[in-house]
């Protein structure tokens, strides 16, 4: 392994992806006060219970994926090199369980806070992460793992 080889440096991701979701939260709170309140249009108990379920599901995805990274000696930071593909756990169902988890957490917080703005900003946050992180990560993994990554891509969806 040559540390100067771009493949050994990790994906070319310049911005930590969680910042997009933090930005969505901040924008959602700002819109609530600067534009107009946007309560979730269902009974408060239902939105709170649904929000808690969605948030817990998101946390579960992130913890499960993070645990697999730790067990394989990898770091989840996308700019760090990936010594091997992880194909078990939530990676059997989605190629991006951490980003999907962050999206679910954002939606869950919006529902729990009774702020539809926050939940709505989850999608632009995911689209931002798609451009700044997912696409560079996919290029990196394709270059590094070739046919094995292409076979994985053919079997497992990007998000859902």
C-alpha positions, -999 to 999 in steps of 0.1 A, spaced: 0 0 0 13 34 -11 0 61 13 5 87 -15 -19 67 -37 -53 85 -38 -71 52 -33 -54 47 0 -64 82 12 -101 76 13 -130 93 -5 -126 129 -15 -151 142 10 -143 177 23 -172 185 46 -183 163 75 -218 150 63 -235 154 97 -231 192 93 -258 191 65 -283 176 90 -273 201 117 -279 228 91 -313 213 83 -322 215 120 -310 251 123 -329 261 92 -360 243 105 -359 262 138 -352 295 120 -381 290 96 -404 283 125 -396 317 141 -388 338 110 -414 324 85 -442 308 103 -448 280 128 -455 247 109 -470 222 134 -472 186 124 -508 182 110 -517 152 132 -526 147 168 -498 157 191 -495 123 208 -493 105 174 -466 129 161 -446 126 193 -449 88 193 -441 86 156 -412 109 160 -397 89 188 -400 57 168 -384 73 137 -356 88 159 -349 55 176 -348 37 142 -323 62 130 -301 58 160 -303 21 157 -290 22 121 -262 45 131 -251 25 161 -254 -8 142 -233 5 113 -208 22 136 -203 -10 156 -195 -28 124 -169 -2 115 -153 -6 149 -153 -44 147 -135 -43 114 -110 -17 126 -123 10 103 -133 46 109 -166 59 96 -151 92 85 -156 91 47 -121 107 41 -104 78 58 -94 48 38 -116 17 38 -96 -15 41 -126 -37 34 -162 -36 24 -188 -41 51 -216 -63 38 -234 -74 69 -258 -58 94 -277 -28 79 -254 -28 49 -274 -58 37 -304 -35 31 -289 -1 24 -254 10 12 -257 42 34 -272 33 68 -255 61 86 -269 88 62 -303 71 62 -301 71 100 -292 108 102 -322 115 79 -345 95 101 -332 113 132 -338 147 116 -374 137 107 -379 122 142 -367 154 159 -390 175 137 -420 153 146 -411 153 183 -406 191 183 -439 195 164 -419 215 138 -427 203 103 -399 226 90 -373 204 106 -388 172 91 -390 188 57 -354 200 57 -343 163 62 -346 158 24 -325 188 13 -299 177 39 -298 142 25 -296 156 -11 -266 177 1 -249 147 16 -256 127 -16 -236 153 -36 -208 161 -11 -203 125 3 -222 97 -13 -211 103 -49 -174 107 -40 -176 77 -17 -191 55 -45 -163 66 -69 -137 58 -43 -152 24 -34 -156 15 -71 -119 24 -78 -107 5 -47 -128 -26 -47 -138 -29 -84 -160 -58 -93 -168 -68 -57 -182 -33 -50 -201 -33 -83 -217 -66 -74 -227 -52 -40 -242 -21 -57 -262 -43 -80 -277 -62 -50 -282 -34 -24 -300 -1 -28 -283 32 -21 -308 43 6 -341 23 8 
